[in-house]
Amino acid sequence: MRVFVTGGTGHTGSYIIPELVAAGHEVTGLARSESAAAALSALGAKVRRGDLRDLDGLKEAAADSDGVVHVAHRQDLLPAGGMDAVAAAETPIMLAYGEALAGTGKPLVAAGSIGSPGQLGRPATEEDPALPVGEEHKGTLRVRNTVEAAVIGLAERGVRSSVVRIANIAHSTTDRAGFLPTLIALAKEKGFAGYPGDGANLWNAVHARDAAALFRLALEKGPAGRYWHAVADGAIPLRDIAEAIAGRLGLPAVSIPLDELMVPGYYGFLANIVTQSYPASNLITRRSLGWEPGRPGLLADLDNGHYFPAG
């Protein structure tokens, strides 16, 4: 299969391309710079120069392919418009893919996110719509929901479209800017690893290599109009994550009272996020696609040491 991939040099994308190549697919990646082009070539992909602002170019690339995997985002919009602007820019892109792929039955697999809080009283499933995280994120999640709905809606236009919701924590040996490195940096700065209240709120996670395998399976055989959960660990107490970080750094793990989270302190801009609970299930994904996560879980990956280089 000739596959067009965006976001191929990002954390997850850099695992998706080798996964596809190893399975015998011919991959072309979108690159907006020479350095990105070189990175894509090193991963085994052909290179198409361009960027996400060129909707006609994206339509052409999609039309020339047998399938599309989209994991890129307009990060250039972050400084001025924040995540709302980044998410809003996605809808025209998805509609452009729809124009190129309508009536073909070709697959479009787009990256989504698991944003459901713990108010469900159960883990979020693949049958749940995307849900808001909290008041401070409603604008972003509303737009995110619109994007995911646009992708799923393309199934009615003859596109084998689906959304892979990536776990809140994607970890790997190349994770440099995700949630775990942020928590580790905070612990080093403060001299202890903090967790909110009793730390019993639950987070979900996946190894980036396992997530890449799910994107491949969704591309190869996923039915149209479906959500998939790239979740391996569905419910890890945040306290356990903090204690694992503390153990590796030789620091104490400390509870931070909930009434102190909303003032400038340990978590800063993360204060509204870390108190949430995000349990999620992967049962439908595993049964439907035969996806079986096989890489180290989050706590095992923290214990491997690569998040804590010597020196």
C-alpha positions as CSV (number, residue, x, y, z in Angstrom):
1,M,0.0,0.0,0.0
2,R,1.2,3.5,-0.8
3,V,0.7,5.5,2.4
4,F,0.9,9.3,2.8
5,V,1.9,10.2,6.4
6,T,1.9,13.6,8.1
7,G,3.6,14.2,11.4
8,G,6.2,11.5,10.6
9,T,9.0,13.2,12.5
10,G,7.0,13.7,15.7
11,H,7.1,11.4,18.7
12,T,4.5,8.9,17.6
13,G,5.0,9.5,13.8
14,S,8.6,8.5,14.0
15,Y,7.5,5.1,15.1
16,I,4.6,4.8,12.7
17,I,6.8,5.2,9.6
18,P,9.2,2.3,10.5
19,E,6.1,0.2,11.5
20,L,4.6,0.7,8.1
21,V,7.8,0.2,6.2
22,A,8.5,-3.1,8.0
23,A,5.1,-4.3,7.0
24,G,5.9,-3.7,3.4
25,H,4.1,-0.4,2.8
26,E,5.6,2.3,0.6
27,V,5.5,5.5,2.7
28,T,5.7,9.1,1.7
29,G,6.1,11.6,4.5
30,L,5.2,15.3,4.4
31,A,8.2,17.6,5.2
32,R,8.3,21.3,5.5
33,S,12.1,21.6,6.1
34,E,15.3,20.1,5.0
35,S,15.9,18.7,8.4
36,A,12.5,17.0,8.4
37,A,13.1,15.6,4.9
38,A,16.4,14.1,6.1
39,A,14.7,12.6,9.2
40,L,11.9,11.0,7.0
41,S,14.5,9.6,4.7
42,A,16.4,8.1,7.6
43,L,13.1,6.4,8.7
44,G,12.7,4.8,5.3
45,A,10.1,7.1,3.8
46,K,10.0,9.0,0.5
47,V,9.6,12.7,1.0
48,R,7.0,15.2,-0.2
49,R,7.9,18.8,0.5
50,G,5.1,21.0,1.8
51,D,3.1,21.9,4.9
52,L,-0.4,21.7,6.4
53,R,-1.4,25.1,5.1
54,D,-1.4,23.8,1.5
55,L,-4.8,22.1,1.3
56,D,-4.5,21.6,-2.4
57,G,-1.1,19.9,-1.9
58,L,-2.6,17.6,0.8
59,K,-5.5,16.7,-1.5
60,E,-3.1,15.8,-4.3
61,A,-0.9,13.7,-2.0
62,A,-4.0,11.9,-0.6
63,A,-5.4,11.2,-4.1
64,D,-2.0,9.8,-5.2
65,S,-1.9,7.4,-2.2
66,D,-3.7,4.2,-1.2
67,G,-4.3,5.5,2.3
68,V,-3.5,8.4,4.6
69,V,-2.2,8.5,8.2
70,H,-2.5,12.0,9.7
71,V,-0.8,12.7,13.0
72,A,0.5,16.2,12.4
73,H,-0.8,19.5,13.9
74,R,-0.3,23.2,13.1
75,Q,2.1,23.8,15.9
76,D,3.0,27.1,14.4
77,L,-0.4,28.4,15.6
78,L,0.3,27.8,19.3
79,P,2.1,31.1,20.2
80,A,-0.8,33.3,19.0
81,G,-3.9,31.1,19.2
82,G,-3.1,28.3,21.6
83,M,-4.5,24.8,21.3
84,D,-7.9,26.2,20.2
85,A,-6.3,27.5,17.0
86,V,-4.3,24.4,16.4
87,A,-7.4,22.2,16.7
88,A,-9.5,24.5,14.6
89,A,-7.0,24.3,11.7
90,E,-7.6,20.5,11.6
91,T,-11.2,20.5,10.3
92,P,-10.3,22.0,6.8
93,I,-7.5,19.5,6.5
94,M,-9.9,16.6,7.2
95,L,-12.4,17.9,4.7
96,A,-9.7,18.3,2.1
97,Y,-8.8,14.6,2.6
98,G,-12.5,13.8,2.2
99,E,-12.6,15.5,-1.1
100,A,-9.6,13.6,-2.4
101,L,-10.7,10.2,-1.0
102,A,-14.6,10.3,-1.3
103,G,-16.0,7.2,-2.9
104,T,-12.7,5.4,-3.0
105,G,-13.0,3.2,0.1
106,K,-9.4,4.2,0.9
107,P,-8.4,4.5,4.5
108,L,-7.8,7.7,6.4
109,V,-6.5,7.2,9.9
110,A,-6.3,10.4,12.0
111,A,-4.8,10.9,15.5
112,G,-7.2,11.8,18.2
113,S,-7.0,12.0,22.0
114,I,-8.6,10.4,25.0
115,G,-10.0,13.4,26.9
116,S,-12.7,11.8,29.0
117,P,-12.7,12.6,32.8
118,G,-13.6,10.2,35.5
119,Q,-17.2,11.4,35.9
120,L,-18.4,8.5,33.7
121,G,-18.1,6.2,36.6
122,R,-16.4,3.7,34.3
123,P,-13.5,3.7,31.9
124,A,-14.0,5.5,28.6
125,T,-14.6,3.2,25.7
126,E,-14.3,3.4,21.9
127,E,-18.0,3.8,21.7
128,D,-17.9,7.1,23.7
129,P,-17.8,10.4,21.9
130,A,-14.8,12.6,22.7
131,L,-15.6,14.3,26.0
132,P,-14.3,17.5,27.6
133,V,-11.7,17.4,30.3
134,G,-12.9,20.4,32.3
135,E,-14.0,24.0,32.1
136,E,-10.6,25.3,31.2
137,H,-10.4,23.0,28.2
138,K,-13.9,23.1,26.9
139,G,-13.0,25.4,23.9
140,T,-10.2,23.2,22.8
141,L,-12.1,19.9,23.3
142,R,-15.2,21.3,21.6
143,V,-13.1,21.9,18.5
144,R,-11.3,18.6,18.9
145,N,-14.7,16.9,19.0
146,T,-15.6,18.6,15.8
147,V,-12.4,17.4,14.1
148,E,-13.0,13.8,15.2
149,A,-16.6,14.0,14.1
150,A,-15.5,15.3,10.7
151,V,-13.2,12.3,10.3
152,I,-15.8,9.8,11.3
153,G,-18.4,11.5,9.1
154,L,-16.3,10.9,6.0
155,A,-17.3,7.2,6.3
156,E,-20.7,8.3,4.8
157,R,-18.8,9.6,1.8
158,G,-17.1,6.4,1.0
159,V,-13.9,6.9,3.0
160,R,-12.7,4.2,5.3
161,S,-12.0,6.7,8.0
162,S,-11.2,6.2,11.6
163,V,-9.7,7.9,14.6
164,V,-6.9,6.5,16.8
165,R,-7.2,8.1,20.2
166,I,-3.7,8.2,21.7
167,A,-3.4,7.8,25.4
168,N,-2.8,10.8,27.6
169,I,0.8,9.6,28.2
170,A,2.7,8.2,25.2
171,H,6.1,7.0,26.4
172,S,9.3,5.6,24.8
173,T,13.0,5.9,24.7
174,T,12.7,9.0,22.5
175,D,10.1,10.9,24.7
176,R,11.7,14.3,25.3
177,A,8.8,16.7,25.7
178,G,5.8,14.7,27.0
179,F,4.1,14.5,30.3
180,L,6.7,12.2,31.9
181,P,9.7,14.4,31.1
182,T,7.7,17.4,32.5
183,L,7.0,15.6,35.8
184,I,10.6,14.5,36.1
185,A,11.8,18.0,35.5
186,L,9.4,19.4,38.1
187,A,10.6,16.8,40.7
188,K,14.3,17.7,40.0
189,E,13.5,21.4,40.4
190,K,11.4,21.1,43.6
191,G,13.3,18.4,45.3
192,F,10.4,16.0,45.5
193,A,7.9,14.3,43.3
194,G,4.4,15.6,43.9
195,Y,1.0,14.2,43.5
196,P,-2.4,15.9,44.1
197,G,-4.3,14.9,47.2
198,D,-4.3,11.1,47.7
199,G,-3.0,10.7,44.1
200,A,-5.7,8.1,43.4
201,N,-6.8,9.8,40.1
202,L,-6.2,7.6,37.2
203,W,-4.1,8.1,34.0
204,N,-3.9,6.1,30.9
205,A,-0.7,5.4,28.9
206,V,0.7,3.6,25.9
207,H,4.2,2.9,24.5
208,A,4.7,4.8,21.3
209,R,5.7,1.6,19.4
210,D,2.4,0.0,20.4
211,A,0.5,3.0,19.3
212,A,2.3,2.9,15.9
213,A,1.2,-0.8,15.5
214,L,-2.4,0.3,16.1
215,F,-2.2,2.9,13.4
216,R,-1.0,0.3,11.0
217,L,-3.8,-2.1,11.9
218,A,-6.4,0.6,11.6
219,L,-5.0,1.5,8.1
220,E,-4.8,-2.1,6.9
221,K,-8.1,-3.5,8.2
222,G,-10.0,-1.1,10.4
223,P,-13.7,-0.6,9.4
224,A,-15.0,2.8,8.5
225,G,-16.4,5.2,11.0
226,R,-14.7,3.8,14.1
227,Y,-12.8,5.1,17.1
228,W,-9.8,3.1,18.4
229,H,-8.0,3.4,21.7
230,A,-4.2,3.3,21.7
231,V,-4.2,2.6,25.5
232,A,-2.1,-0.1,27.1
233,D,-2.3,0.9,30.7
234,G,-5.9,2.0,31.3
235,A,-5.8,3.2,34.9
236,I,-2.6,4.1,36.7
237,P,-2.9,6.1,39.9
238,L,-0.9,9.3,39.5
239,R,0.5,8.6,43.0
240,D,2.2,5.5,41.5
241,I,3.8,7.5,38.7
242,A,5.1,10.1,41.2
243,E,6.5,7.4,43.5
244,A,8.2,5.7,40.5
245,I,9.8,9.0,39.6
246,A,10.8,9.7,43.2
247,G,12.4,6.3,43.5
248,R,14.5,6.8,40.4
249,L,15.7,10.2,41.5
250,G,16.2,9.3,45.2
251,L,13.6,11.9,46.2
252,P,10.5,11.8,48.4
253,A,7.1,11.5,46.9
254,V,4.8,14.1,48.5
255,S,1.1,14.7,48.5
256,I,0.1,18.3,47.6
257,P,-3.2,19.4,49.2
258,L,-5.9,20.0,46.6
259,D,-6.6,23.5,48.0
260,E,-3.1,24.5,47.2
261,L,-3.1,23.4,43.5
262,M,-4.9,26.5,42.1
263,V,-2.3,29.0,43.5
264,P,1.2,29.3,42.0
265,G,3.0,26.4,43.2
266,Y,4.3,22.9,42.3
267,Y,2.3,22.2,39.1
268,G,2.0,25.6,37.6
269,F,0.0,25.4,34.3
270,L,-0.6,21.7,34.9
271,A,-2.7,22.3,38.0
272,N,-6.0,22.0,36.2
273,I,-5.0,18.8,34.5
274,V,-3.3,16.7,37.1
275,T,-6.3,16.3,39.3
276,Q,-8.4,14.8,36.5
277,S,-9.0,11.0,36.2
278,Y,-8.8,9.4,32.7
279,P,-9.5,5.7,32.9
280,A,-9.9,4.1,29.5
281,S,-10.5,0.7,28.0
282,N,-9.0,-0.9,24.9
283,L,-11.2,-4.0,24.8
284,I,-13.1,-3.1,21.6
285,T,-9.8,-2.2,19.8
286,R,-8.2,-5.4,20.8
287,R,-11.2,-7.6,19.8
288,S,-11.8,-5.8,16.5
289,L,-8.3,-5.3,15.2
290,G,-6.3,-8.0,17.1
291,W,-4.1,-5.3,18.6
292,E,-2.0,-6.6,21.5
293,P,0.3,-4.1,23.2
294,G,3.7,-5.8,23.8
295,R,6.1,-3.1,24.9
296,P,6.9,-2.2,28.5
297,G,4.1,-0.5,30.4
298,L,4.5,3.0,31.8
299,L,5.9,2.0,35.2
300,A,8.2,-0.6,33.7
301,D,9.4,2.0,31.2
302,L,10.2,4.4,34.0
303,D,12.2,1.6,35.7
304,N,14.2,1.0,32.5
305,G,16.2,4.1,33.3
306,H,16.2,5.9,29.9
307,Y,14.1,8.7,31.4
308,F,16.9,9.2,33.9
309,P,20.2,9.4,32.0
310,A,23.3,9.3,34.1
311,G,24.9,12.6,34.7
